[in-house]
């Protein structure tokens, strides 16, 4: 991986693309701070292959709950009186 200043990346864009294909991701800096990464289309497709948006993930590939079991405590808790005992 190499680091390119913005001006250098602009001036040698073809070389930047070639290095991306052969040497992997290339970092672009501006005033010494990393601002972007250029990756090959192959790397991009490998990275995003099979990635789903959240809705599609939940509808088609999300977590399976087929064997999910909820067990309740057999203790029912306290008894409460629901009869209307209110006197006027």
Secondary structure, DSSP 8 states (H G I E B T S, - for coil): -EEEEHHHHHHTHHHHHHHHHHH--EEEEETTEEEEEE--HHHHHHHHTT---HHHIIIIIS---TT------S--------S-----
